Amino acid sequence: MFAVCIESSHKKGMGHLFRMLNLINYLKNVKVQFTIFINNDFSSSEILKNNNLDYTIVKLEDYHSNWEGRLIKQFGVKYWINDRLNTSLEHANNIKKHNVKLITFDDAGSSSLKNDINICGLYFNNPLIKGKKVLSGSKYLILNNEIKCYRFKRKNLQNVFVSLGGTDTHGVTVQILKLLKNME
């Protein structure tokens, strides 16, 4: 059983949720069981409801009650996926003490000492991105299957459209555009 733990809001960014929706669709297609844990955010809950997904709201900032351990036992979690950006060491310890594999996405938090894998599709040489194993590069991007028909290797850059969701709280769009400009 996979646990998919997401921190999503307008302030934090909604990209975490949308990336995990793509991963969840993949898990459904390959018939892997999963459960979703998410912070209390109205818009995020509505998106999950509109996608007919069950979820559990959790207090991600609670590092002392060991809610993670209770949910690991309740759902039989073996793999915990965090898409939270800055996971704390306390949170990672609460997961790892239950012998669960911890997988993170673009995580620059103090949990990097405990992450089994940190997956960084858009890696910009951030020294804060660490983990026992860091998988970086565009081959690790989790993209929506609906845009698959638009992907192909280009020989030159004439017309480029870059879209990274409704909000780009961390300026990733500008970093992508700078990379593309340097390719000219």
N, C-alpha and C positions, 0 to 999 in steps of 0.2 A: 504494500500500500504506500502510495506517495502522498505526502502532505504538501500542498502548494500554499505557502504563506506570503501574502501580498500586503504591502503598505501602499495605499493609493489615496490621493486627494488632489485637489487643484493645486494646493501649495507644494506638495511633494512631487506631484506629477502623476498623470494617469497612464503614462506609457508602461509602467510596471504591470498594471492590470491588463492592458491590451496585449502585451507580450505574453503574459501567462495565459490569456484566453487562447492564443495560438497554440501554446504548449498543451493546454487542456484539451483542445480539439484533437491534437495528435494523440494524446493518451487515450481519449475516447475511441479514436479510430483503430488503435492497436489493442484495444480492450484491456487497458491497464487501469486498475482501481486507483482512485485518488479522492482526496477530500480537500476542501478549500478553507483556509483561515485568513481573515482579513480584518483590518481595523474598521472602526465604526465611522463610515463615511457614506452619507446618503446617496450621492451620485454613483459611487462604486457599487453599493448594494443594488441600486436600480439596474445597473448594467448587468450584474450577475443574474438578477431576476429575469431580465429581458432575454437572457441567454439560457433560461431554464436550468440554472445551476444552483445546487444547494451549497450553503456556506455556513461557517460559524464565525461570528464576530468575536474578536479577541482584543485584549488590552495589550498591545505590543510594547508599551512602555513599562509594563509590570514585569520586573526582573526577579521578584522575590517569592511569588506564590507558586511557581513551577506549573503554571497552566499548561506549558508545553508537555510536561511529563504526563499529566492527566489525559491530554488529548492523544499523545502517542499510544498510551495503553488502551484508551477507549476505541481508537480506530485501527490499532495494530500497525502503526506507521513504521516502515523500515528505511524510507528515504524522505528527507525533509528538504524541500526546495524553498529558498527565500528569494524573493524579488523585492528588496526593501532599501537598497542603496547603502545604508549605513547600519549594518547589523552589529549589535553590541556583543562583547565577549561573554557577558552574563547570559544572554539569550542563547548563544552557541553552546555554552557549558550546560545549560538546562536541556539541550537537545542531545549533546554528545554523551552525557552520563547515562543515557538509555541505549547506548550502542546503535545509534541511528546515523546513517550517512548524511552529511550536511552539504548541500549543493547550493551555491549562491550565484546570482547574476549581477555583474558589475558592482560588486560589493566592496566598498572602501572603508567599512567599519572595522572595529577592533576584533571582530570575529574571525578575521583572516588567519589567525593563529590556529583556528579549529576547523575551518572550511576544508572539506575533502576535495572539492572542486569549486573553482570560481570561474564562471563562464562569462567572457567579455567580448561580445561580438564587435562592438565599437570601442576599441581600446586605443587611447590616445597617450600612451606612455605615462600613465598616471602612476607615480610611485606608491600611492596608497592601495592600489589593487594588488592584493596578495592572496595566497592560499597554498595549501599543500601542492595543488596542481592548478595552474591557471591555463585555461583554454582561450586563446584570443584570436581574433581575426574574423573576417566577414563570413567564413564558412560556419561560424557558430551563431549567426543571427537567426532568430526565430521569426520568420516572416509569415504573413498571412498568405494562405494558398491562393486566394483570389487574385493576387498580383503576380503569381508565378509566370503567367503568359507574357509579362512585360520584362522579364529578366533575360538578358543575354549579354555576352561579352561585347563591349563596344570598342571600335577601333579608334574613335575620336569622340570628343565631347562638343556637340553642337547645341543640342537641346537637352537640358537636364531638369528634372522635376524632383525636388527633395521634400518629403513630407514625413514628419516625425510626431504626428499626433496633434491634438488640439492645443496643447501647451508645451512649451519647451523650457521648463523652469531652469534647466542647467546649461542652456546654450549649445546643445549638441548640434543643432542645425547649422550654426555658424561654423563650428569645427568641421563638419562635413563639407560645407561649401569651400572652406579654406583648403582642405585636402584636394577637392576636385579642381580648384583653381591652380594648385601646384602641379596638377597632371597635364595642364595645357602645354 
